[in-house]
Amino acid sequence: MSDSREEYNRGGMIAFIFSMSFVFLFFIYIVAIHPGVNLDEKIKDPTASLEVVAGPVFDIATVKEPWVKNDDVIVYGKKVFSTNCAMCHGEQGKGDGPAGAALKPPPRNLIEGKWTQGGGAISLFKVVTNGIPGTSMAAFGHFKVADRWALVQFIDSISQNKSKDTPEQVAEFAKTAK
């Protein structure tokens, strides 16, 4: 007794012919009819839109003496602060950041400026660079020197306890600061 399975073979052959016809027609369409992909890229400068809205983009590397009080450096310092410090110290620097709640001792309120390592731009720079051992204040010595001075200027701008260092003292210290 032999079963004829021709109806199964016929269905498979029809499916095979249909799929091969589709692939062949698709290939002809892609090669001969389709216009292709336009690779004429129009590259835009991502900072160009920022310059139109907010003026020219500030480059801290162009500042020769970032320790000298400068409004552009303070604005730049606020950006560095928002990116790196606000998580613990809070957006306004009140020590109420979301990560700061779990830290012991809690982060310093920079507005009040009750400094434990001495007040002034020089002491703030040292704290930003080296951190405070035994606390949760991390060292940011890996930042560029200009970025650390921008942070110091921003912190001094929001603090009620202003720096008592003279510009000459700060300039003398800044020559050796790394």
C-alpha positions, -999 to +999 in steps of 0.1 A: +000+000+000+016+032-010+003+066-001+005+093-027+017+126-012+016+145-044-009+171-029+017+179-002+045+182-027+024+204-050+016+229-022+053+231-012+063+236-048+038+264-052+050+281-020+086+278-032+079+292-067+059+321-051+087+330-027+114+327-054+093+349-077+089+375-049+126+375-041+135+379-078+110+407-084+121+425-052+158+422-064+149+437-098+130+465-080+160+473-058+186+471-085+168+487-115+138+508-103+144+521-067+162+554-068+186+545-039+194+561-006+204+597-006+237+599+014+241+637+010+244+644+047+237+678+060+258+679+092+246+705+117+268+720+145+250+709+177+260+741+195+248+764+167+213+765+181+227+772+216+245+802+202+214+817+187+194+813+219+220+820+246+247+838+227+282+824+221+291+792+240+315+800+269+348+781+268+365+780+302+398+771+285+400+806+271+401+822+306+437+829+315+430+835+353+399+816+363+404+826+400+397+863+392+360+871+398+342+869+364+304+865+358+310+841+329+331+819+351+304+820+378+278+809+353+301+781+341+307+771+377+270+768+382+268+743+353+297+723+368+280+724+402+246+713+388+262+684+370+286+672+398+276+686+432+238+692+432+231+656+438+244+659+474+244+697+480+211+704+463+204+727+433+206+759+455+235+745+476+215+742+508+228+707+515+194+691+507+202+671+476+186+637+470+217+617+476+227+639+506+199+626+528+217+593+533+251+608+540+267+610+575+276+637+582+252+655+558+265+677+530+274+712+539+249+740+534+270+762+511+246+792+515+253+795+552+290+788+546+299+774+580+332+762+568+351+735+588+383+737+567+386+775+568+368+801+547+380+817+516+387+808+480+420+791+488+404+768+514+374+761+491+398+752+463+417+728+485+384+711+497+372+707+461+406+693+451+413+670+480+378+664+496+375+662+534+388+630+549+364+612+572+334+628+556+314+621+524+330+651+507+348+635+478+379+648+461+375+664+427+412+668+419+406+650+386+387+680+373+406+706+353+420+734+374+398+760+356+367+739+364+376+738+401+382+776+402+348+780+385+332+759+412+349+780+439+337+812+423+301+799+421+302+787+457+315+821+468+288+838+448+260+819+466+275+819+501+267+844+528+302+838+543+322+854+515+359+848+509+382+869+530+413+861+509+427+890+490+430+888+452+468+889+457+467+859+480+445+839+457+466+848+426+498+837+445+482+804+455+467+799+420+502+799+405+511+768+424+477+751+424+475+719+403 
